Amino acid sequence: MVWFNTFYIAISIMNSKQLTFFLKTAELNSIAAAARALDVAQPSISLQIENLEHELGANLFDRSFRGVVLTQSGQIFRAHAQSIMRQIEQAKCDVHQFEHEPSGVLSIGMTQPIGNIISVPLLALVEQRYPKITLDLHAGLSYSLSNQLLSGEIDMAISSPDGSDMSQIRQQKLFREKLFLALGSEPKVASHKVLSGAKKIRFSELAQHEVIVTGPRDSLGYVLGQYEEETGVKLSHKPAFGQLMTTLRYVADGHGIMLSPSSAFYHLLQTNQIQAIDIVAPTLWREVCVSTAIERPQTALINAVTPLIKEVTKAEWEAGRWQGELLV
């Protein structure tokens, strides 16, 4: 695993001071400016960077009278150095928290529909239970969240399986969400008007319409592909617009129909801007999991926040906003 190998190689050949000097120099494009910012002697920074370059066997900076600029090798190493420093700080925090109230920053990645339904209540609950914990929330497609998890950019992910290699990821099943066909309350497309007011639609009947869905690398497109293979029914896919709110506006205004869990549109359902139709024969489901990287420790922050994620999920399910089945 890249993060695992990088971290332990780095620990063996360098120290946090070298990484701090390197990152500050890269930020300011100047050894002299980095020395002033860190309040250390300029020769000390120069020596540490030279030692670092020697250990790595690569030039990290191009030097000129105007300052320094990262080389391509330097740019690659900066991403690893930033991840390593985050892990060092988190390790210090975890050790400290065994005897104190959990505190620090926890980075959580979520797909946009999941973030739409649980991010606000989760933020509020964490502020109430653990006021010293700050959540840093990220949104993205499932496969990008997996990559961020493995690289150390985020500490946790709340997402769904998408066919990616999960051998380096620890998953806890959280929820089994039901997928619906969502359309605007007043469809403008002629073929969609016959769907208005319908309570259910057979999966095979969806083939008569162009349905907005994310691509096959994302969990929603992946799950749909599995149902298509299982039933032998191939739907006409229309790409989503990248941002969930843009796609929802397009659907709510009556221009299209989309395959989605209720987590994405529950707020528009409550105001009658969107109507949801049950898909049957078969009913479509997608599992939601809480994921962490196997090679990284289950930190005190993760252990504190995970039960709150489950609590918020249960509350949204009980309120009828997130339709499906609890798996916890």
Summary of the structure (lengths in Angstrom):
residues: 328
radius of gyration: 24.1
end to end distance: 29.3
largest distance: 75.8
contacts: 1046
relative contact order: 0.15
helix: 49%
strand: 23%
